[in-house]
Protein backbone atom coordinates (compact mmCIF):
# COMPACT_ATOMS: atom_id res chain seq x y z
CA UNK A 1 0.00 0.00 0.00
CA UNK A 2 1.36 3.48 -0.83
CA UNK A 3 2.97 5.27 2.08
CA UNK A 4 3.67 2.13 4.16
CA UNK A 5 7.35 1.61 3.41
CA UNK A 6 10.30 2.59 5.59
CA UNK A 7 10.61 6.29 6.23
CA UNK A 8 13.80 7.92 5.01
CA UNK A 9 16.19 9.71 7.32
CA UNK A 10 15.20 12.94 5.58
CA UNK A 11 11.56 12.23 6.38
CA UNK A 12 12.36 11.76 10.06
CA UNK A 13 14.23 15.07 10.15
CA UNK A 14 11.37 16.88 8.42
CA UNK A 15 8.84 15.33 10.78
CA UNK A 16 10.84 16.30 13.86
CA UNK A 17 11.23 19.86 12.61
CA UNK A 18 7.48 20.05 12.03
CA UNK A 19 6.75 18.74 15.53
CA UNK A 20 9.30 21.14 16.99
CA UNK A 21 7.40 24.02 15.47
CA UNK A 22 4.11 22.73 16.89
CA UNK A 23 4.94 21.30 20.31
CA UNK A 24 8.58 22.10 21.04
CA UNK A 25 10.24 18.90 19.80
CA UNK A 26 13.72 18.76 21.31
CA UNK A 27 12.52 19.88 24.81
CA UNK A 28 13.35 23.59 24.50
CA UNK A 29 11.39 25.64 27.05
CA UNK A 30 9.37 28.57 25.75
CA UNK A 31 10.23 32.14 26.76
CA UNK A 32 7.25 32.18 29.12
CA UNK A 33 8.41 28.97 30.82
CA UNK A 34 11.91 30.41 31.21
CA UNK A 35 10.56 33.63 32.71
CA UNK A 36 8.44 31.69 35.21
CA UNK A 37 11.43 29.63 36.34
CA UNK A 38 13.64 32.73 36.52
CA UNK A 39 11.06 34.63 38.58
CA UNK A 40 10.65 31.65 40.92
CA UNK A 41 14.40 31.63 41.55
CA UNK A 42 14.37 35.35 42.35
CA UNK A 43 11.45 34.93 44.75
CA UNK A 44 13.15 31.95 46.41
CA UNK A 45 16.15 34.20 47.09
CA UNK A 46 13.84 36.94 48.31
CA UNK A 47 12.06 34.57 50.69
CA UNK A 48 15.35 33.32 52.11
CA UNK A 49 16.49 36.91 52.66
CA UNK A 50 13.25 37.73 54.50
CA UNK A 51 13.72 34.77 56.87
CA UNK A 52 17.39 35.69 57.38
CA UNK A 53 16.28 39.24 58.32
CA UNK A 54 18.78 40.44 55.69
CA UNK A 55 17.56 43.75 54.27
CA UNK A 56 20.52 44.07 51.90
CA UNK A 57 19.79 40.64 50.42
CA UNK A 58 16.11 41.56 50.07
CA UNK A 59 17.18 44.72 48.19
CA UNK A 60 19.24 42.62 45.77
CA UNK A 61 15.99 41.00 44.57
CA UNK A 62 13.95 44.20 44.36
CA UNK A 63 12.38 46.98 46.35
CA UNK A 64 13.01 46.72 50.09
CA UNK A 65 10.65 49.47 51.29
CA UNK A 66 7.98 46.81 51.79
CA UNK A 67 10.43 44.83 53.94
CA UNK A 68 10.77 47.77 56.32
CA UNK A 69 7.05 47.53 57.09
CA UNK A 70 7.31 43.77 57.71
CA UNK A 71 10.60 43.71 59.61
CA UNK A 72 9.17 43.56 63.15
CA UNK A 73 6.84 40.61 62.45
CA UNK A 74 8.30 37.35 63.88
CA UNK A 75 8.31 34.78 61.09
CA UNK A 76 8.82 31.02 61.19
CA UNK A 77 8.45 30.52 57.43
CA UNK A 78 8.07 32.57 54.24
CA UNK A 79 7.89 31.23 50.68
CA UNK A 80 6.42 31.97 47.27
CA UNK A 81 4.99 29.67 44.62
CA UNK A 82 4.73 31.30 41.20
CA UNK A 83 1.51 30.27 39.48
CA UNK A 84 1.78 32.40 36.36
CA UNK A 85 3.91 35.04 34.63
CA UNK A 86 2.63 37.60 32.13
CA UNK A 87 5.65 39.03 30.31
CA UNK A 88 5.79 42.14 28.12
CA UNK A 89 9.35 42.61 26.94
CA UNK A 90 11.51 43.77 29.84
CA UNK A 91 8.60 43.87 32.31
CA UNK A 92 6.39 41.17 33.76
CA UNK A 93 3.57 40.59 36.23
CA UNK A 94 3.70 37.42 38.31
CA UNK A 95 0.87 35.68 40.11
CA UNK A 96 2.06 33.90 43.23
CA UNK A 97 0.94 32.21 46.42
CA UNK A 98 2.66 33.55 49.52
CA UNK A 99 2.83 31.07 52.40
CA UNK A 100 4.01 32.26 55.81
CA UNK A 101 3.85 31.43 59.50
CA UNK A 102 4.06 33.73 62.50
CA UNK A 103 6.65 32.32 64.90
CA UNK A 104 5.10 30.56 67.87
CA UNK A 105 1.49 31.10 66.77
CA UNK A 106 0.76 29.51 63.38
CA UNK A 107 0.88 25.73 63.38
CA UNK A 108 0.60 25.65 59.58
CA UNK A 109 1.23 28.30 56.90
CA UNK A 110 -1.24 31.02 56.03
CA UNK A 111 -1.67 31.12 52.23
CA UNK A 112 -2.50 34.36 50.42
CA UNK A 113 -2.61 35.35 46.75
CA UNK A 114 -0.12 38.04 45.68
CA UNK A 115 0.71 39.95 42.52
CA UNK A 116 4.30 41.07 41.82
CA UNK A 117 5.46 43.59 39.23
CA UNK A 118 8.95 42.89 37.88
CA UNK A 119 11.44 44.33 35.43
CA UNK A 120 14.75 43.18 33.97
CA UNK A 121 17.81 44.91 35.40
CA UNK A 122 20.99 45.75 33.49
CA UNK A 123 22.37 42.24 34.01
CA UNK A 124 19.22 40.62 32.62
CA UNK A 125 17.94 39.46 36.04
CA UNK A 126 14.35 39.94 37.14
CA UNK A 127 13.87 42.62 39.82
CA UNK A 128 10.76 43.03 42.00
CA UNK A 129 9.35 46.51 41.52
CA UNK A 130 6.25 46.07 43.67
CA UNK A 131 4.28 43.41 45.57
CA UNK A 132 0.60 43.71 46.44
CA UNK A 133 -2.47 41.56 47.18
CA UNK A 134 -3.93 39.84 44.14
CA UNK A 135 -7.22 41.15 42.83
CA UNK A 136 -10.02 40.48 45.36
CA UNK A 137 -7.50 39.02 47.85
CA UNK A 138 -7.29 40.55 51.35
CA UNK A 139 -4.40 42.77 52.36
CA UNK A 140 -1.81 41.74 54.90
CA UNK A 141 -1.17 44.16 57.75
CA UNK A 142 2.23 45.23 56.37
CA UNK A 143 0.52 46.28 53.13
CA UNK A 144 -0.96 49.12 55.21
CA UNK A 145 2.25 50.49 56.72
CA UNK A 146 4.94 49.92 59.31
CA UNK A 147 3.90 47.12 61.69
CA UNK A 148 4.49 47.55 65.43
CA UNK A 149 4.60 44.36 67.50
CA UNK A 150 3.69 43.94 71.18
CA UNK A 151 3.97 40.61 72.97
CA UNK A 152 1.72 39.60 75.86
CA UNK A 153 1.80 36.53 78.05
CA UNK A 154 -0.80 34.78 75.85
CA UNK A 155 -0.98 37.12 72.88
CA UNK A 156 0.79 38.77 69.98
CA UNK A 157 -0.59 42.16 68.96
CA UNK A 158 0.35 43.63 65.58
CA UNK A 159 -0.66 47.19 64.79
CA UNK A 160 -0.34 49.88 62.14
CA UNK A 161 -0.76 53.55 62.98
CA UNK A 162 -1.27 52.76 66.68
CA UNK A 163 0.73 53.82 69.70
CA UNK A 164 2.66 51.27 71.70
CA UNK A 165 0.52 52.15 74.72
CA UNK A 166 -2.68 51.31 72.90
CA UNK A 167 -1.30 48.05 71.55
CA UNK A 168 -0.23 47.08 75.08
CA UNK A 169 -3.82 47.67 76.22
CA UNK A 170 -5.00 45.10 73.65
CA UNK A 171 -2.38 42.64 74.87
CA UNK A 172 -3.65 43.10 78.43
CA UNK A 173 -7.23 42.42 77.31
CA UNK A 174 -6.20 39.33 75.35
CA UNK A 175 -4.11 38.04 78.25
CA UNK A 176 -7.16 38.20 80.50
CA UNK A 177 -9.38 36.66 77.81
CA UNK A 178 -7.29 33.52 77.23
CA UNK A 179 -7.50 32.09 80.78
CA UNK A 180 -11.18 33.11 81.00
CA UNK A 181 -11.93 31.10 77.86
CA UNK A 182 -9.87 28.14 79.08
CA UNK A 183 -11.80 28.16 82.35
CA UNK A 184 -15.07 27.83 80.44
CA UNK A 185 -14.09 25.69 77.43
CA UNK A 186 -11.06 23.75 78.65
CA UNK A 187 -7.38 23.89 77.83
CA UNK A 188 -7.24 21.71 74.71
CA UNK A 189 -6.54 24.59 72.34
CA UNK A 190 -3.52 26.75 71.52
CA UNK A 191 -4.23 29.16 74.42
CA UNK A 192 -2.79 32.15 72.62
CA UNK A 193 -4.15 34.64 70.11
CA UNK A 194 -2.94 36.99 67.40
CA UNK A 195 -4.64 40.39 67.40
CA UNK A 196 -4.41 42.73 64.40
CA UNK A 197 -5.11 46.42 65.01
CA UNK A 198 -5.19 48.46 61.77
CA UNK A 199 -5.32 52.24 61.72
CA UNK A 200 -9.01 52.55 60.89
CA UNK A 201 -12.22 50.84 59.75
CA UNK A 202 -10.93 51.00 56.18
CA UNK A 203 -7.83 49.13 57.29
CA UNK A 204 -9.97 46.45 58.91
CA UNK A 205 -12.00 46.09 55.71
CA UNK A 206 -8.79 45.78 53.69
CA UNK A 207 -7.59 42.91 55.89
CA UNK A 208 -10.91 41.15 55.35
CA UNK A 209 -11.14 41.90 51.63
CA UNK A 210 -14.63 43.37 52.05
CA UNK A 211 -16.26 46.82 51.84
CA UNK A 212 -15.91 48.96 54.96
CA UNK A 213 -19.69 49.38 55.08
CA UNK A 214 -19.98 45.68 55.96
CA UNK A 215 -18.21 46.20 59.30
CA UNK A 216 -19.23 49.67 60.40
CA UNK A 217 -20.20 49.42 64.07
CA UNK A 218 -18.61 45.96 64.43
CA UNK A 219 -15.88 46.17 67.08
CA UNK A 220 -13.92 43.05 66.05
CA UNK A 221 -14.13 39.85 64.04
CA UNK A 222 -12.21 36.58 64.04
CA UNK A 223 -11.01 35.00 60.82
CA UNK A 224 -10.46 31.28 60.43
CA UNK A 225 -11.88 28.22 58.73
CA UNK A 226 -14.67 26.54 60.68
CA UNK A 227 -14.07 22.90 61.41
CA UNK A 228 -10.40 23.26 60.50
CA UNK A 229 -7.97 20.62 61.76
CA UNK A 230 -5.73 21.23 64.73
CA UNK A 231 -2.82 21.96 62.39
CA UNK A 232 -4.69 24.79 60.64
CA UNK A 233 -3.20 28.30 60.77
CA UNK A 234 -4.01 30.33 63.85
CA UNK A 235 -7.05 32.57 63.67
CA UNK A 236 -6.64 36.33 63.57
CA UNK A 237 -8.70 38.65 65.75
CA UNK A 238 -9.09 41.79 63.65
CA UNK A 239 -10.13 44.96 65.47
CA UNK A 240 -12.14 47.87 64.14
CA UNK A 241 -10.43 50.65 66.11
CA UNK A 242 -13.19 53.15 65.29
CA UNK A 243 -15.97 51.09 66.89
CA UNK A 244 -13.79 49.52 69.56
CA UNK A 245 -12.75 52.91 70.88
CA UNK A 246 -16.38 53.73 71.70
CA UNK A 247 -16.72 50.82 74.14
CA UNK A 248 -16.28 51.06 77.88
CA UNK A 249 -13.78 48.96 79.81
CA UNK A 250 -16.19 46.05 80.32
CA UNK A 251 -17.36 46.14 76.72
CA UNK A 252 -13.78 45.98 75.44
CA UNK A 253 -13.05 42.96 77.60
CA UNK A 254 -16.26 41.18 76.61
CA UNK A 255 -15.47 41.68 72.91
CA UNK A 256 -11.90 40.33 73.19
CA UNK A 257 -13.08 37.37 75.27
CA UNK A 258 -15.88 36.70 72.74
CA UNK A 259 -13.42 36.67 69.83
CA UNK A 260 -10.92 34.56 71.76
CA UNK A 261 -13.70 32.03 72.32
CA UNK A 262 -14.01 31.68 68.54
CA UNK A 263 -10.30 30.84 68.39
CA UNK A 264 -10.66 28.19 71.10
CA UNK A 265 -13.79 26.57 69.65
CA UNK A 266 -12.72 26.66 65.98
CA UNK A 267 -12.03 22.94 65.58
CA UNK A 268 -15.44 22.09 67.06
CA UNK A 269 -17.30 24.74 65.06
CA UNK A 270 -18.35 23.26 61.74
CA UNK A 271 -20.82 23.81 58.94
CA UNK A 272 -23.31 22.00 61.18
CA UNK A 273 -23.07 24.71 63.86
CA UNK A 274 -25.77 27.41 63.62
CA UNK A 275 -24.69 30.98 64.28
CA UNK A 276 -27.04 31.34 67.22
CA UNK A 277 -24.95 28.69 68.97
CA UNK A 278 -21.43 29.80 67.93
CA UNK A 279 -22.11 33.50 68.54
CA UNK A 280 -24.31 32.87 71.56
CA UNK A 281 -21.69 30.68 73.19
CA UNK A 282 -18.95 33.25 72.53
CA UNK A 283 -21.12 35.92 74.18
CA UNK A 284 -21.88 33.57 77.07
CA UNK A 285 -18.16 33.12 77.74
CA UNK A 286 -17.63 36.86 77.28
CA UNK A 287 -20.21 37.77 79.92
CA UNK A 288 -19.47 34.82 82.20
CA UNK A 289 -18.17 36.04 85.53
CA UNK A 290 -19.39 39.61 85.01
CA UNK A 291 -22.18 41.24 86.96
CA UNK A 292 -24.18 42.11 83.84
CA UNK A 293 -27.85 41.18 84.15
CA UNK A 294 -29.80 39.84 81.14
CA UNK A 295 -31.60 43.18 80.78
CA UNK A 296 -28.28 45.04 80.75
CA UNK A 297 -26.54 42.68 78.33
CA UNK A 298 -29.55 42.24 76.02
CA UNK A 299 -31.18 45.69 75.85
CA UNK A 300 -32.75 45.32 72.38
CA UNK A 301 -34.28 41.95 73.18
CA UNK A 302 -35.40 43.19 76.58
CA UNK A 303 -37.21 46.10 74.95
CA UNK A 304 -38.85 43.80 72.40
CA UNK A 305 -40.05 41.35 75.05
CA UNK A 306 -41.39 44.17 77.21
CA UNK A 307 -43.36 45.39 74.21
CA UNK A 308 -44.86 41.94 73.73
CA UNK A 309 -42.74 41.11 70.67
CA UNK A 310 -41.44 37.71 71.79
CA UNK A 311 -39.42 35.84 69.11
CA UNK A 312 -41.18 32.80 67.66
CA UNK A 313 -38.00 30.82 66.95
CA UNK A 314 -34.27 30.78 67.58
CA UNK A 315 -32.28 33.28 65.48
CA UNK A 316 -31.52 32.17 61.92
CA UNK A 317 -28.10 32.52 60.28
CA UNK A 318 -29.53 35.19 57.98
CA UNK A 319 -30.33 37.40 60.98
CA UNK A 320 -26.58 37.59 61.79
CA UNK A 321 -25.74 39.29 58.50
CA UNK A 322 -23.78 42.52 58.95
CA UNK A 323 -25.64 44.13 56.05
CA UNK A 324 -28.91 44.26 58.00
CA UNK A 325 -30.02 46.77 60.61
CA UNK A 326 -28.07 47.18 63.85
CA UNK A 327 -31.22 46.37 65.83
CA UNK A 328 -31.86 43.09 64.02
CA UNK A 329 -28.22 42.09 64.46
CA UNK A 330 -28.37 42.87 68.18
CA UNK A 331 -31.58 40.83 68.56
CA UNK A 332 -29.88 37.84 66.91
CA UNK A 333 -26.80 37.99 69.13
CA UNK A 334 -28.81 38.55 72.28
CA UNK A 335 -31.20 35.71 71.43
CA UNK A 336 -28.32 33.30 70.89
CA UNK A 337 -26.67 34.38 74.13
CA UNK A 338 -29.87 33.86 76.09
CA UNK A 339 -30.27 30.36 74.62
CA UNK A 340 -26.78 29.40 75.76
CA UNK A 341 -27.30 31.06 79.12
CA UNK A 342 -30.50 29.05 79.57
CA UNK A 343 -28.68 25.77 78.86
CA UNK A 344 -26.02 26.64 81.44
CA UNK A 345 -28.70 27.65 83.98
CA UNK A 346 -31.20 24.80 83.43
CA UNK A 347 -28.79 21.96 82.65
CA UNK A 348 -25.18 22.97 83.47
CA UNK A 349 -22.10 24.59 82.02
CA UNK A 350 -20.72 21.13 81.37
CA UNK A 351 -23.84 20.22 79.40
CA UNK A 352 -23.55 23.46 77.40
CA UNK A 353 -20.01 22.61 76.36
CA UNK A 354 -21.02 19.04 75.49
CA UNK A 355 -24.00 20.32 73.49
CA UNK A 356 -21.75 22.66 71.49
CA UNK A 357 -19.31 19.89 70.64
CA UNK A 358 -22.10 17.46 69.79
CA UNK A 359 -23.68 19.86 67.29
CA UNK A 360 -20.32 20.49 65.62
CA UNK A 361 -19.61 16.77 65.35
CA UNK A 362 -22.69 16.20 63.18
CA UNK A 363 -21.89 15.67 59.49
CA UNK A 364 -24.54 18.06 58.17
CA UNK A 365 -26.52 21.07 59.37
CA UNK A 366 -29.95 19.38 59.09
CA UNK A 367 -30.58 17.38 62.22
CA UNK A 368 -27.45 18.56 64.07
CA UNK A 369 -29.20 20.63 66.73
CA UNK A 370 -32.06 18.15 67.05
CA UNK A 371 -29.71 15.20 67.62
CA UNK A 372 -27.62 17.09 70.19
CA UNK A 373 -30.74 18.24 72.02
CA UNK A 374 -31.89 14.64 72.26
CA UNK A 375 -28.54 13.07 73.18
CA UNK A 376 -27.11 15.74 75.47
CA UNK A 377 -30.11 17.59 76.91
CA UNK A 378 -32.80 14.89 76.61
CA UNK A 379 -35.25 17.23 74.89
CA UNK A 380 -36.46 18.17 71.41
CA UNK A 381 -36.39 21.37 69.38
CA UNK A 382 -40.06 22.24 69.91
CA UNK A 383 -39.78 21.87 73.67
CA UNK A 384 -36.42 23.66 73.80
CA UNK A 385 -37.76 26.60 71.79
CA UNK A 386 -40.79 26.89 74.07
CA UNK A 387 -38.53 26.84 77.14
CA UNK A 388 -36.29 29.50 75.56
CA UNK A 389 -39.28 31.77 74.91
CA UNK A 390 -40.40 31.28 78.49
CA UNK A 391 -36.86 32.03 79.70
CA UNK A 392 -36.85 35.30 77.73
CA UNK A 393 -40.17 36.25 79.29
CA UNK A 394 -38.97 35.45 82.80
CA UNK A 395 -35.54 37.09 82.51
CA UNK A 396 -36.41 40.12 80.36
CA UNK A 397 -40.14 40.74 80.77
C-alpha positions in Angstrom: 0.0 0.0 0.0 1.4 3.5 -0.8 3.0 5.3 2.1 3.7 2.1 4.2 7.4 1.6 3.4 10.3 2.6 5.6 10.6 6.3 6.2 13.8 7.9 5.0 16.2 9.7 7.3 15.2 12.9 5.6 11.6 12.2 6.4 12.4 11.8 10.1 14.2 15.1 10.2 11.4 16.9 8.4 8.8 15.3 10.8 10.8 16.3 13.9 11.2 19.9 12.6 7.5 20.0 12.0 6.8 18.7 15.5 9.3 21.1 17.0 7.4 24.0 15.5 4.1 22.7 16.9 4.9 21.3 20.3 8.6 22.1 21.0 10.2 18.9 19.8 13.7 18.8 21.3 12.5 19.9 24.8 13.4 23.6 24.5 11.4 25.6 27.0 9.4 28.6 25.8 10.2 32.1 26.8 7.2 32.2 29.1 8.4 29.0 30.8 11.9 30.4 31.2 10.6 33.6 32.7 8.4 31.7 35.2 11.4 29.6 36.3 13.6 32.7 36.5 11.1 34.6 38.6 10.6 31.6 40.9 14.4 31.6 41.6 14.4 35.3 42.4 11.4 34.9 44.8 13.1 32.0 46.4 16.1 34.2 47.1 13.8 36.9 48.3 12.1 34.6 50.7 15.4 33.3 52.1 16.5 36.9 52.7 13.2 37.7 54.5 13.7 34.8 56.9 17.4 35.7 57.4 16.3 39.2 58.3 18.8 40.4 55.7 17.6 43.7 54.3 20.5 44.1 51.9 19.8 40.6 50.4 16.1 41.6 50.1 17.2 44.7 48.2 19.2 42.6 45.8 16.0 41.0 44.6 13.9 44.2 44.4 12.4 47.0 46.3 13.0 46.7 50.1 10.6 49.5 51.3 8.0 46.8 51.8 10.4 44.8 53.9 10.8 47.8 56.3 7.0 47.5 57.1 7.3 43.8 57.7 10.6 43.7 59.6 9.2 43.6 63.2 6.8 40.6 62.4 8.3 37.4 63.9 8.3 34.8 61.1 8.8 31.0 61.2 8.4 30.5 57.4 8.1 32.6 54.2 7.9 31.2 50.7 6.4 32.0 47.3 5.0 29.7 44.6 4.7 31.3 41.2 1.5 30.3 39.5 1.8 32.4 36.4 3.9 35.0 34.6 2.6 37.6 32.1 5.6 39.0 30.3 5.8 42.1 28.1 9.4 42.6 26.9 11.5 43.8 29.8 8.6 43.9 32.3 6.4 41.2 33.8 3.6 40.6 36.2 3.7 37.4 38.3 0.9 35.7 40.1 2.1 33.9 43.2 0.9 32.2 46.4 2.7 33.6 49.5 2.8 31.1 52.4 4.0 32.3 55.8 3.8 31.4 59.5 4.1 33.7 62.5 6.7 32.3 64.9 5.1 30.6 67.9 1.5 31.1 66.8 0.8 29.5 63.4 0.9 25.7 63.4 0.6 25.6 59.6 1.2 28.3 56.9 -1.2 31.0 56.0 -1.7 31.1 52.2 -2.5 34.4 50.4 -2.6 35.3 46.7 -0.1 38.0 45.7 0.7 39.9 42.5 4.3 41.1 41.8 5.5 43.6 39.2 8.9 42.9 37.9 11.4 44.3 35.4 14.8 43.2 34.0 17.8 44.9 35.4 21.0 45.8 33.5 22.4 42.2 34.0 19.2 40.6 32.6 17.9 39.5 36.0 14.3 39.9 37.1 13.9 42.6 39.8 10.8 43.0 42.0 9.3 46.5 41.5 6.2 46.1 43.7 4.3 43.4 45.6 0.6 43.7 46.4 -2.5 41.6 47.2 -3.9 39.8 44.1 -7.2 41.2 42.8 -10.0 40.5 45.4 -7.5 39.0 47.8 -7.3 40.5 51.3 -4.4 42.8 52.4 -1.8 41.7 54.9 -1.2 44.2 57.8 2.2 45.2 56.4 0.5 46.3 53.1 -1.0 49.1 55.2 2.2 50.5 56.7 4.9 49.9 59.3 3.9 47.1 61.7 4.5 47.5 65.4 4.6 44.4 67.5 3.7 43.9 71.2 4.0 40.6 73.0 1.7 39.6 75.9 1.8 36.5 78.0 -0.8 34.8 75.8 -1.0 37.1 72.9 0.8 38.8 70.0 -0.6 42.2 69.0 0.3 43.6 65.6 -0.7 47.2 64.8 -0.3 49.9 62.1 -0.8 53.5 63.0 -1.3 52.8 66.7 0.7 53.8 69.7 2.7 51.3 71.7 0.5 52.1 74.7 -2.7 51.3 72.9 -1.3 48.0 71.6 -0.2 47.1 75.1 -3.8 47.7 76.2 -5.0 45.1 73.6 -2.4 42.6 74.9 -3.7 43.1 78.4 -7.2 42.4 77.3 -6.2 39.3 75.4 -4.1 38.0 78.2 -7.2 38.2 80.5 -9.4 36.7 77.8 -7.3 33.5 77.2 -7.5 32.1 80.8 -11.2 33.1 81.0 -11.9 31.1 77.9 -9.9 28.1 79.1 -11.8 28.2 82.3 -15.1 27.8 80.4 -14.1 25.7 77.4 -11.1 23.8 78.7 -7.4 23.9 77.8 -7.2 21.7 74.7 -6.5 24.6 72.3 -3.5 26.8 71.5 -4.2 29.2 74.4 -2.8 32.1 72.6 -4.1 34.6 70.1 -2.9 37.0 67.4 -4.6 40.4 67.4 -4.4 42.7 64.4 -5.1 46.4 65.0 -5.2 48.5 61.8 -5.3 52.2 61.7 -9.0 52.5 60.9 -12.2 50.8 59.8 -10.9 51.0 56.2 -7.8 49.1 57.3 -10.0 46.4 58.9 -12.0 46.1 55.7 -8.8 45.8 53.7 -7.6 42.9 55.9 -10.9 41.2 55.4 -11.1 41.9 51.6 -14.6 43.4 52.0 -16.3 46.8 51.8 -15.9 49.0 55.0 -19.7 49.4 55.1 -20.0 45.7 56.0 -18.2 46.2 59.3 -19.2 49.7 60.4 -20.2 49.4 64.1 -18.6 46.0 64.4 -15.9 46.2 67.1 -13.9 43.1 66.0 -14.1 39.8 64.0 -12.2 36.6 64.0 -11.0 35.0 60.8 -10.5 31.3 60.4 -11.9 28.2 58.7 -14.7 26.5 60.7 -14.1 22.9 61.4 -10.4 23.3 60.5 -8.0 20.6 61.8 -5.7 21.2 64.7 -2.8 22.0 62.4 -4.7 24.8 60.6 -3.2 28.3 60.8 -4.0 30.3 63.8 -7.1 32.6 63.7 -6.6 36.3 63.6 -8.7 38.6 65.8 -9.1 41.8 63.7 -10.1 45.0 65.5 -12.1 47.9 64.1 -10.4 50.7 66.1 -13.2 53.2 65.3 -16.0 51.1 66.9 -13.8 49.5 69.6 -12.7 52.9 70.9 -16.4 53.7 71.7 -16.7 50.8 74.1 -16.3 51.1 77.9 -13.8 49.0 79.8 -16.2 46.1 80.3 -17.4 46.1 76.7 -13.8 46.0 75.4 -13.1 43.0 77.6 -16.3 41.2 76.6 -15.5 41.7 72.9 -11.9 40.3 73.2 -13.1 37.4 75.3 -15.9 36.7 72.7 -13.4 36.7 69.8 -10.9 34.6 71.8 -13.7 32.0 72.3 -14.0 31.7 68.5 -10.3 30.8 68.4 -10.7 28.2 71.1 -13.8 26.6 69.6 -12.7 26.7 66.0 -12.0 22.9 65.6 -15.4 22.1 67.1 -17.3 24.7 65.1 -18.4 23.3 61.7 -20.8 23.8 58.9 -23.3 22.0 61.2 -23.1 24.7 63.9 -25.8 27.4 63.6 -24.7 31.0 64.3 -27.0 31.3 67.2 -24.9 28.7 69.0 -21.4 29.8 67.9 -22.1 33.5 68.5 -24.3 32.9 71.6 -21.7 30.7 73.2 -18.9 33.2 72.5 -21.1 35.9 74.2 -21.9 33.6 77.1 -18.2 33.1 77.7 -17.6 36.9 77.3 -20.2 37.8 79.9 -19.5 34.8 82.2 -18.2 36.0 85.5 -19.4 39.6 85.0 -22.2 41.2 87.0 -24.2 42.1 83.8 -27.9 41.2 84.1 -29.8 39.8 81.1 -31.6 43.2 80.8 -28.3 45.0 80.8 -26.5 42.7 78.3 -29.6 42.2 76.0 -31.2 45.7 75.9 -32.8 45.3 72.4 -34.3 41.9 73.2 -35.4 43.2 76.6 -37.2 46.1 75.0 -38.8 43.8 72.4 -40.1 41.3 75.1 -41.4 44.2 77.2 -43.4 45.4 74.2 -44.9 41.9 73.7 -42.7 41.1 70.7 -41.4 37.7 71.8 -39.4 35.8 69.1 -41.2 32.8 67.7 -38.0 30.8 66.9 -34.3 30.8 67.6 -32.3 33.3 65.5 -31.5 32.2 61.9 -28.1 32.5 60.3 -29.5 35.2 58.0 -30.3 37.4 61.0 -26.6 37.6 61.8 -25.7 39.3 58.5 -23.8 42.5 59.0 -25.6 44.1 56.1 -28.9 44.3 58.0 -30.0 46.8 60.6 -28.1 47.2 63.8 -31.2 46.4 65.8 -31.9 43.1 64.0 -28.2 42.1 64.5 -28.4 42.9 68.2 -31.6 40.8 68.6 -29.9 37.8 66.9 -26.8 38.0 69.1 -28.8 38.5 72.3 -31.2 35.7 71.4 -28.3 33.3 70.9 -26.7 34.4 74.1 -29.9 33.9 76.1 -30.3 30.4 74.6 -26.8 29.4 75.8 -27.3 31.1 79.1 -30.5 29.0 79.6 -28.7 25.8 78.9 -26.0 26.6 81.4 -28.7 27.6 84.0 -31.2 24.8 83.4 -28.8 22.0 82.6 -25.2 23.0 83.5 -22.1 24.6 82.0 -20.7 21.1 81.4 -23.8 20.2 79.4 -23.6 23.5 77.4 -20.0 22.6 76.4 -21.0 19.0 75.5 -24.0 20.3 73.5 -21.7 22.7 71.5 -19.3 19.9 70.6 -22.1 17.5 69.8 -23.7 19.9 67.3 -20.3 20.5 65.6 -19.6 16.8 65.4 -22.7 16.2 63.2 -21.9 15.7 59.5 -24.5 18.1 58.2 -26.5 21.1 59.4 -29.9 19.4 59.1 -30.6 17.4 62.2 -27.5 18.6 64.1 -29.2 20.6 66.7 -32.1 18.1 67.1 -29.7 15.2 67.6 -27.6 17.1 70.2 -30.7 18.2 72.0 -31.9 14.6 72.3 -28.5 13.1 73.2 -27.1 15.7 75.5 -30.1 17.6 76.9 -32.8 14.9 76.6 -35.3 17.2 74.9 -36.5 18.2 71.4 -36.4 21.4 69.4 -40.1 22.2 69.9 -39.8 21.9 73.7 -36.4 23.7 73.8 -37.8 26.6 71.8 -40.8 26.9 74.1 -38.5 26.8 77.1 -36.3 29.5 75.6 -39.3 31.8 74.9 -40.4 31.3 78.5 -36.9 32.0 79.7 -36.9 35.3 77.7 -40.2 36.3 79.3 -39.0 35.4 82.8 -35.5 37.1 82.5 -36.4 40.1 80.4 -40.1 40.7 80.8 
